[in-house]
Amino acid sequence: MIRTIRLALLGSTLMTGAAFAQDVTLTIESWRNDDLAIWQEKIIPAFEAANPGIKIVFAPSAPAEYNAVLNSKLDAGSAGDLVTCRPFDASLELFNKGKLADLSDMAAMANFSDVAKSAWQTDDAAKTFCVPMASVIHGFIYNKAAFEQLGLTPPKTEAEFFAVLDKIKEDGTYIPMAMGTNDQWEAATMGYQNIGPNYWHGEEGRKALIAGTQKLTDEPWVAPFRQLAKWKDYLGDGFEAQTYPDSQNLFTLGRAAIYPTGSWEIGVFGPQIGGAFEMGAFPPPVPADGDKCYISDHTDIAMGMNAATKHPEEAKKFLEWVGSSEFATLYANALPGFFSLNSAPVEMQDPLAKEFVSWRETCEPTIRSTYQILSRGTPNLENETWNASANVIKGTETPEDAAKRLQEGLASWYEPQK
């Protein structure tokens, strides 16, 4: 009898141990610390409910520190199982170093177009190493109450844009635009890369720069700097010391009328503003009436697998789900402003997100000009463009000098530009 009880207890212990052994915890590395609650409350529970035995931990780093932190963790062998991938060169370098696994044979890859996958492929498109998740669209968010109060309508041309800014400044109730130059990156990302595609004609200009048939000193690349130089008068006192969070606060507190930015702010601003005022959005104004419009519809975020993970099967199971239409709908609505790259149609609920994505119907999409190939050398064109854009806005560097400096830096290491 005692022996029977012991055997039963031993069997029970073994079964419990087996059950515990089946539980696998996968950790996700990411720079999207703003999204922590959404992953914990919406995305992860949806996966875990359908996949018992696999637990997910979302462990983001600060955005500006992510690349350095991730590289250090991967080198030390302490990185998570799943890696949120930035587009193009940064992730390609990790793949070439053997840090990211080849995911080309995953069934979910069939759910994405060649364009969607291009940001996470080798140059010859032979291998894909991250599952595409979302793109973001650049533009301008505005305070609808401020516009109604001042009798303004969203501008469509550059001339109308500056006329609107002049009226806001003349009235004095609001800062015309909330943007600072302290952090530099926003001057380029939300300034130069926002308005630039209308001048260099999107993919046409971007590919010509890669091919070496256009230079950064050509008019289509200098013209956006000329517009940025005019922004100085509309950014409010002390914009030189203003940080990105400062700019966000100025807009969400209703002190600024326009915020040059991108769709990624929608999910952040909505809860902060509450019902204080309604937001609207308009695409980058074209240089002249009748010109074709171009938007930066930038392939922004994907997810890959740490090549050194101890749980490749479970990690791939999660990534197959990330590539599904179920995830696409969940993610796009949990994070309005991050637009699904999945081929399956996604019905979005947020009106401002719908406004941004509607521009795809009338404007030609492109991606940020510095992200593919052109920032692989030193000096890094992406980082140099941050500095140049900030300098031009502050007036410490002319548009022509900034363009000349960028061109000389690129030509110093990039063969087609020599």
Residue pairs with C-beta under 8 A, 6 or more apart in sequence:
22 53
23 53
23 54
23 55
24 53
24 54
24 55
24 311
24 314
25 54
25 55
25 56
25 57
26 54
26 55
26 56
26 57
26 80
26 81
26 82
26 309
26 311
26 314
26 315
26 318
27 56
27 57
27 59
27 80
27 81
27 82
28 39
28 56
28 57
28 58
28 59
28 80
28 81
28 82
28 83
28 84
28 303
29 59
29 60
29 61
29 66
29 70
29 73
29 79
29 80
29 82
29 83
29 84
29 306
30 58
30 59
30 60
30 61
30 66
30 84
31 60
31 61
31 62
31 63
31 66
31 84
31 86
32 60
32 63
32 84
32 301
33 60
33 61
33 62
33 63
34 267
34 268
35 58
35 60
35 335
36 58
36 60
38 267
38 334
38 335
39 58
40 58
42 330
42 334
43 58
43 327
43 330
43 331
43 334
44 56
44 58
46 326
46 330
47 54
47 56
47 318
47 321
48 54
48 55
48 56
50 321
51 317
51 318
51 321
54 314
54 317
54 318
56 318
57 80
59 80
60 66
61 69
61 70
62 69
66 86
67 86
67 90
70 79
70 83
70 94
71 94
73 79
73 80
74 94
74 99
74 306
74 308
77 308
79 99
79 306
79 308
80 306
81 305
81 306
81 309
81 310
81 311
81 314
81 315
82 303
82 304
82 305
82 306
82 309
82 315
82 318
82 319
83 94
83 100
83 130
83 303
83 304
83 305
83 306
84 301
84 302
84 303
85 91
85 94
85 100
85 120
85 129
85 130
85 301
85 302
85 303
85 304
86 301
87 119
87 120
87 298
87 299
87 300
87 301
87 302
87 367
87 371
88 119
88 120
88 371
88 372
88 373
89 371
89 372
89 373
89 375
89 376
91 100
91 119
91 120
91 129
91 130
91 302
91 304
92 120
92 122
92 123
92 129
93 376
94 100
94 304
95 102
95 122
95 127
95 129
95 304
98 307
99 306
99 307
99 308
100 129
100 130
100 304
100 305
100 306
100 307
101 129
101 304
101 305
101 306
101 307
101 309
101 312
102 127
102 128
102 129
103 109
103 128
103 129
103 130
103 131
103 304
103 305
103 316
103 319
104 126
104 127
104 128
104 129
106 131
106 316
106 319
106 320
106 323
107 320
107 323
108 131
108 319
108 320
108 322
108 323
108 324
109 117
109 128
109 131
109 323
111 323
111 324
111 325
111 342
111 343
111 344
112 131
112 132
112 323
112 341
112 342
112 343
113 341
113 343
114 125
115 299
116 132
116 299
116 341
116 342
116 343
117 125
117 128
117 132
118 125
118 299
119 132
119 299
119 302
119 367
119 371
119 372
120 128
120 129
120 130
120 131
120 132
120 302
120 304
121 127
121 128
121 129
122 129
123 373
129 304
130 302
130 303
130 304
131 302
131 303
131 304
131 319
131 322
131 323
132 299
132 302
132 323
132 341
132 342
133 301
133 302
133 303
133 322
133 331
133 338
133 340
133 341
134 300
134 301
134 331
134 332
134 335
134 338
134 339
134 340
134 341
135 297
135 298
135 299
135 300
135 338
135 339
135 341
136 262
136 263
136 264
136 297
136 298
136 300
136 337
136 338
136 339
137 262
137 263
137 295
137 296
137 297
137 298
137 337
137 339
137 356
137 357
137 359
137 360
138 189
138 190
138 193
138 194
138 261
138 262
138 263
138 284
138 295
138 296
138 298
139 194
139 261
139 262
139 263
139 281
139 282
139 283
139 284
139 295
139 356
139 359
140 194
140 258
140 259
140 260
140 261
140 281
140 282
140 283
140 284
141 251
141 258
141 259
141 261
141 265
141 266
141 269
141 279
141 280
141 281
141 352
142 154
142 257
142 258
142 259
142 279
142 280
142 281
142 282
143 174
143 251
143 254
143 256
143 257
143 258
143 277
143 279
143 280
144 277
144 278
144 279
144 280
145 254
145 277
145 278
146 152
146 168
146 173
146 174
146 254
146 257
146 277
147 153
147 154
147 257
147 280
149 173
150 167
150 168
150 171
150 173
150 257
152 164
152 167
152 168
154 280
154 282
155 161
155 163
155 164
155 282
155 285
156 282
156 285
156 286
156 289
157 285
157 286
157 287
157 288
157 289
157 291
158 227
158 285
158 286
158 287
158 288
159 288
160 285
161 285
162 230
164 258
165 176
165 177
165 234
165 258
168 174
168 176
168 234
168 257
168 258
169 176
169 233
169 234
174 255
174 256
174 257
175 234
175 235
175 236
175 250
175 255
175 256
175 257
176 234
176 235
176 236
176 256
176 257
176 258
177 231
177 234
177 235
177 236
177 256
177 257
177 258
177 259
177 260
178 235
178 236
178 247
178 248
178 250
178 251
178 255
178 256
178 258
178 259
179 186
179 187
179 190
179 191
179 231
179 235
179 239
179 242
179 247
179 259
179 260
180 186
180 235
180 239
180 240
180 241
180 242
180 243
180 244
180 246
180 247
181 187
181 239
181 240
181 242
181 390
181 393
181 394
182 240
182 241
182 242
182 243
182 246
183 243
183 244
184 386
184 387
184 389
184 390
185 244
185 386
186 244
186 247
187 228
187 386
187 389
187 390
187 392
187 393
188 382
188 385
188 386
188 388
188 389
188 390
189 262
189 368
189 386
190 260
190 261
190 262
191 224
191 228
191 231
191 260
191 389
191 393
192 224
192 225
192 228
192 385
192 388
192 389
193 296
193 368
193 369
193 370
193 385
194 260
194 261
194 262
194 284
194 296
195 224
195 227
195 228
195 284
195 285
196 221
196 224
196 296
196 369
197 205
197 284
197 294
197 295
197 296
197 364
197 366
197 369
198 284
198 285
198 286
198 287
198 291
198 293
198 294
199 205
199 219
199 220
199 221
199 223
199 224
199 287
200 206
200 208
200 209
200 214
200 220
200 221
200 224
200 369
201 220
201 292
201 294
201 364
202 294
202 364
202 365
202 366
203 364
203 366
203 367
205 214
205 220
205 221
205 369
206 366
206 367
206 369
206 372
208 214
209 215
209 216
209 221
209 369
209 374
209 417
210 372
210 373
210 374
210 416
211 416
212 414
212 415
212 416
212 417
214 220
214 221
215 221
215 407
215 417
216 222
216 403
216 406
216 407
216 410
217 400
217 403
217 404
217 407
221 403
222 399
222 400
222 403
223 287
225 388
225 389
225 392
225 399
225 400
225 402
225 403
226 399
228 389
228 392
228 393
228 399
229 392
229 393
229 395
229 398
229 399
231 393
232 239
232 393
232 394
232 395
235 242
235 393
236 242
236 250
236 256
239 393
240 394
242 250
247 256
247 259
248 259
248 265
248 268
248 269
248 272
250 256
251 259
251 269
252 269
252 272
252 273
254 273
254 276
254 277
259 265
262 296
262 298
262 337
263 336
263 337
263 338
263 339
263 353
263 356
263 357
264 300
264 337
264 338
265 337
266 279
266 336
266 337
266 350
266 352
266 353
266 356
267 334
267 335
267 336
267 337
267 338
269 279
270 279
270 336
270 350
270 352
273 279
279 352
280 352
280 355
281 352
281 355
281 356
283 293
283 295
283 359
283 363
284 293
284 294
284 295
286 292
286 293
292 363
292 364
293 359
293 362
293 363
293 364
294 363
294 364
294 365
294 366
295 359
295 360
295 363
295 364
295 365
295 366
296 365
296 366
296 367
296 368
297 339
297 360
297 365
297 366
297 367
298 367
298 368
298 371
299 341
299 367
300 338
301 338
303 319
303 322
304 319
305 312
305 315
305 316
305 319
306 315
309 315
321 327
323 342
324 342
325 342
325 344
325 346
327 342
328 340
328 342
328 344
328 346
329 340
329 344
329 346
329 347
331 338
331 340
332 338
332 339
332 340
332 346
332 348
332 353
333 346
333 348
333 349
333 350
336 348
336 349
336 350
336 352
336 353
337 350
337 352
337 353
337 356
339 346
339 353
339 356
339 357
340 346
348 354
348 357
370 381
370 382
370 385
371 382
373 414
374 381
374 382
374 410
374 414
375 381
375 382
375 383
377 410
377 412
377 413
377 414
378 413
379 409
379 412
379 413
381 406
381 409
381 410
384 405
384 406
384 409
385 406
388 397
388 402
388 403
388 405
388 406
389 402
391 397
391 402
392 398
392 399
392 402
397 405
407 417
410 417
411 417
411 418
